[in-house]
Amino acid sequence: MLKITNDALYYSYLGEEGLRHEIETKFLEDFGKGEEIMGIPEEVIENMEEEEFIEKMKDQIDSELANQMKKIPDKDLPNFLNDLVEFSDDLKFSRLFELIFEHNKIFNIIFKNNLHGTKIKDFVEDFNTKPNIKEKVPITLLIFWFCIHEVFFEKDEVDCVIIHEIPTFSGIVNLEETEKNIAKEAIDIAVSYASLGDLKDYNIKIDCSIEFNNYNENTEELETVFFADYKFFTLFDIIGAILDEITRNGKPSERNVKKKDLENKITELNKNIISNTEGKGDTLVIEHINNSNKIVNNKINKKLEALKIEELIKEQEIAAKNEDYERAAKIRDIIKENKKII
């Protein structure tokens, strides 16, 4: 398994976590073969709990781990595309993109279908721009599995359902440090509209869990179809997901035009909503406009929050056209609070 850190690339057949567990197990099995380990008498070790023993052995275990984690040159990265990958906890997006650009010629060929007609070099100038500190959004970048399903029918009855797990790159609002599991429903950042210069200093993490939910029209609730704790990503999955997302709106110049159009459209729609609700006595709508955190209708909001930002804007346009300003206001607030364009 390949481990990517900010400083180097490391390889081990088990990965760091698996290798550490193997070393700890060996230490526990071997402790009775001598009179002492690291100056600790055997009779003392025999009375230790496993956790206490491992803590005492921490430096020696770390040393053994470092010896067995093979450091490899960055230039060898393309040789590991089929290998499973893990990230260091503090890995920056800049490190990954620099590795991608270092091998841009071969990756342009391998990931042609993920590049949407662009080239990796088209994004280098954009990547080298200084981050816009004033508009910095507190997020963590995330590689995760996005699940969709296809249903095939045989004589009006379901014949089979095929689940597709798609490696996806997006962003989540930063969670509390104590939060161990990353909630996928928190994913709400339109990374495809972001300058790479603004993204490069963010941490990037992997969420290997898989969860597929289906919407039940009768109960109007999401129901879990299946959940799995772990499905590893290959290096091919990760690079493909990143390139697919950052090139989704074309070259940086094309992306910026689309972003500006969306922002103008949102501004214009919000002006229309406010102008059509002021003075009409619709206190419910006015209260919602003035308080973006108030939930007017939980069921409608749940449905809306699942939509991507482009879909939300279309829904907002339809609602405004139909003079359904209450719904348009709800969508406006969801875009404002949850579907940021950075």
N, C-alpha and C positions, 0 to 999 in steps of 0.2 A: 504494500500500500504506500502511495506517495503522500508525504506530508509537505504542505507548502507553508513556509513561514516568511516573515518580512526579510529575513537575512539569507535564507538558503532553502534548498530542497533536500528532503531526506527520504530514504526508502527502507522499508523493512517488509518482510513477507507477511507479518501479522498486523502491521500498523502499530503506532505508539501505544495505544491503550491495550491491545492484545499482547504485545510484547512485554509491557510492564507486568501484566497479570501473570504471564509465563515465568518471568524472572522472580516475581514475588513467591509464586508457587514453588519454584526450585529452591529458593532460600529456605522456605518452611520445611521442605522435605529433607534438606541437607543439614539442618541445624544440629541434629543428633549425631553427626558423623565425627565431630571433633569435640574437644574439651571446652572450647569457647569460640564465639564469633565476634569479631571486632571488639575484643576485650571483655565481652559479656559471658560469664560462666554459663555452662550448659544447664546447671540446675536452676539458674535464674530465668533463663529463656523458657524452660519447661513450664514455668508458672505464669508466663506472660499470655495475655490474650493476643489473638492474631493481629488485631489493629495496632496494639502496642509494639509487637515485634516488628511489624512493617515500618512503624514510625522510627524505631531505633535503627533500623537498617536503611533508612531513607537515602542517605548519602551514597551508600554502597550500591543500592538498587539504581539510583540515578546515574551513577558512574557506569554500571553495567549496561544500562539502557543506552547511554550515549555511545558506548563502544559498538553496540549492535545496530544502531540507526545509521545506515550508510549515507553519507553526504554525496550528492551527485551534482554535476555542473548544470547551470541553467540551460546551456546549449543542448543538453540531452532531453529536454522536456518532451519533444515530439515522440520520443521512444516510449512514453508512458501513457499514451492516449487511452489505452484500453485498461489501465490500472485504476483501482479504487483510490479515492482521494480523501484526505482529511486536512482541515485548516488549523493553524495555531489560533488561539483565542483572540489575539490582537491583530490578525491579518488585515491589511489595508487593501482597498480596491486598487490603489495605484500599483501595488506589487503584482497583482494578477494581470492588469492591462499592460504593464511593462513586459511581462513574460510573453503575452500574446503578441505584442508588437515586435519583440525580438525575433519571432518566428513568423512574421506576417506573410511572407511569400508563400510558404507551404500551407499556412492556415487559410489564406485566401482561396486556395484550391480545395482543401479538405472541407471547409465550412462555407462553400459557395452558396448552398441553399439557406444558410442562416444569415447571410449578409444583405439580403434584399436589394441586390444590384449595386452595392457599394463595395469599397475596399477598406481594409483596416487602416491603411495610411491616411484615408480621408478624415480620420478622427484624431490624428496625432496633434495637430495644432489646437483643436478643441480641448484635448486632454492637458496640454501644456499651459492653458490659460489659468490665471490665478482664481482661486475659489472666491465666490461672491459672499463674503462674510456676513453682510447685512441680511441676506436671505437664507442663511444656513438653517436647514430643517433638522431637528434632532431625530435622526433615523439610524437604523442598522440595515445594511444591504443583505439580502438573503437569497440563497439558492434553495429551492424547495420543489417538491413534486406536486404538479397541478393535475388533477384527475378529471377526465371526461369519459362518458360512456356512450356506446352505440347499442341500440336495441334492434334486433332483427325479428320480424314476425313471420309466422307460418300459419296461414289460415286464421288470421286475426288473433292468434295467440303468440305470446312471446316465445320465440324459439331459442334465442341465446342473447346474452348481454356481454359485450366486450369492453373492458376497462382499459383506457390508455393513460399511462403515467407519463407526463411531459415535464422534463426538467425546465424550471422557470426561474428567472431572475427578476427580483422586485425589491421593494423596500418596506420596512415596517417602522412604526413609531417606536422609539426606544422603550423597552420594558424595564421594570424594576430589576436590579441586580439579583434579587432573590428568586426571580422567576426562572425556573429551569426549562420549562417547555415554551417554545415560541408558538403563539396562537396564530394560525394562518389567517383567521378572519380579521386580524389586525392589519393585514397587507392592504395598503391603500395609497401608495405613493407612485405617481406616474413617472417612473424612472426613465422611460423612453423619451420624455420631453426634457430631461435634465442635461446640462452641459457636463461632459466628463471631467472638466476642471473642478466643478462643484462636487462631483462624486468621489474624487480620488483620495480624499483624506478620511472617508468613512470606513468603518470596520465592515468586513463581509464575513458571513457565517453560513453554515450548511444546516438545514433541517432535513434529516433523513426519514422522518415519519411520513406515513401516507394515510390520508383520511379522505374518504369519498362520501359526500352527503347528497341525498336526493330530496327535492322539495315535494312535500305531500300536499296536494291541492285541497284535500279534505280537511286536514288539521291546520293547514297553512304554517307548518313547521318544517325545519330541516331534520331529516332522519339519516343517521349514519348507516351506510350500506356496508362499509368495511373499514377497518383501521389496522395498520401495521406499524410497529415501533421503528423498524429499521429497513431501509432499502438504500444501500450505498450508491453514491454517484461515481461514475468514471470521470476521468479528466476530459474525455470527449463530451460527456453530458454537460459539464460545467462551462467549458469554453463555448460550446454551442448555445447554451442558454444566455450567456452574457452577450454574445455577438448578435443573437436574434433580437434581444430587447433593445440594445443601444442603437441598432440600425433600423429599427421598425419604422421610423418616420423619415428614413432617407439620410442623406448627408447632414452635417450640423446646420448648414445654411437652410436646407429644406425643413429640417426639424424646427428651427427657430421661427420660420414663417408660420408653420402649423400651430405652434405653441401660441404665437401672438394672435392668430385668428381665433383660437379657442378662448383666450383670455378676453378678447374684444367681444366675442359672442356672449360669454358669461356676464360681462359688465352690462351689455345692452339688455339682456334678458332680465337682469336684476333691476335695472331702471324701470323697465316696463311693469314688472311685478309690483314694485313700490308705488308707481304712479297710478296703477289700476286698483290699489287697495286703500290708499289714503282717502279719508273722508267718506268711506262707504259703510262705516259702521261694522265691518267684519272684524270684530275684536279677536276672534280666534286666529285669523291669518296675521293680523298686525302683531299679536303677542308672539307668534312663532317667528316672525321676521326679526323682532327685537330680542329674542332669546333663542339663539341657535342650539342650545343644549336641551330645550324642552321637546319632549316626544309627544307629538300630537296624535299620531296613530302608529302604534308599534308594528302592526302587521304590514302596513304600506312601507314603513321605513326599512323593515327587514328585507323586503323584496328589492327596494331601491339600492340599498347598500351593497348588494351582491353584484350590481352592474358596474362595468368599467366606465371610466370618466367620459369617453366619447358617447357611450350609450346613454349615460345620465343626461348629457347635454341635449341629445335628441329628444329624450323624454321631457325635459324641461321646455324645449321649444314647442312640443305638441301640447303640453299642458297650458302654456301661455296662449297659444293660438286658439285653444278651446275655451279660454277665459277661466280655466280651472286654476286660479291663482293660489289656492291653498296648497294644491299638489306641487305647483311650480316653486312655491316658497320652501316646501320641504326638501325638494331636490336641490334647490340653491344652497340650503344649509348643509346638506350631506356633502356636496362638492366642496363647500368652504371649509368644513371641519374634518372630513375624512378622506377626500379624494384630491389631495393637493397636487398641483403641477409645480415641480421644482426646477 
